Amino acid sequence: MGWADAVPVAAREEWDLYRHESGVSVSWALREAPRQAVDAAVLAPLVAPGPYARRVCWLYQPYPADQAAAKVEAQVTAGQIRRAWATRTRRDETQRDRDDRDRALQAAREEAAGAGVGRFTLYTTTTVTDDTELSAAVADVEQRAGQSRLRLRRLRGAQAASAPERRADRRYGAGMPRPGAANP
């Protein structure tokens, strides 16, 4: 299937939703990843089958090796600066600050050992054929995202940002369901 076949024939973006000939969709983008260590099952609640059609698109862009080292070193330095500032201003360092610093040091060790470093984001879209089911489908996605410890942001005013026919770089459209597609 080519990209020309993967887009809705007719669509209209509204503030909170994206209406197309095969239904009504709502999309979210990743706002914040889990702050704690995650395992391979972190996305399981979000990608597990459910009562409503849902698509999840995970985008990852690795940094070149020279930039990767600079990124992790900047995180380590930022953690050291926050610690020094806390000491200087005589305030207690928060557990979050300690955890962030520990993660930055761990990432630096892993990068030095050859691990890749990159940036990532996630888009998810739910689609229903009946408008009356939309609020339940939205609640389903938001509950699943919470179980995954992902903070999503609903793309209000930008629902088409995840639609392939609106993007010059069509890889972002993978979050938009194909017309007539069933829930996997």
Secondary structure, DSSP 8 states (H G I E B T S, - for coil): --GGGSS-SSEEE-SS-EEETTEEEEEEEEEE--SS---TTTTHHHHS--SSEEEEEEEEEE--HHHHHHHHHHHHHHHHHHHHHHHHTT----HHHHHHHHHHHHHHHHHHTT---EEEEEEEEEEESSGGGHHHHHHHHHHHHHHTT-EEEE-TT-GGGG-GGG-SSGGGGGGS--TT----
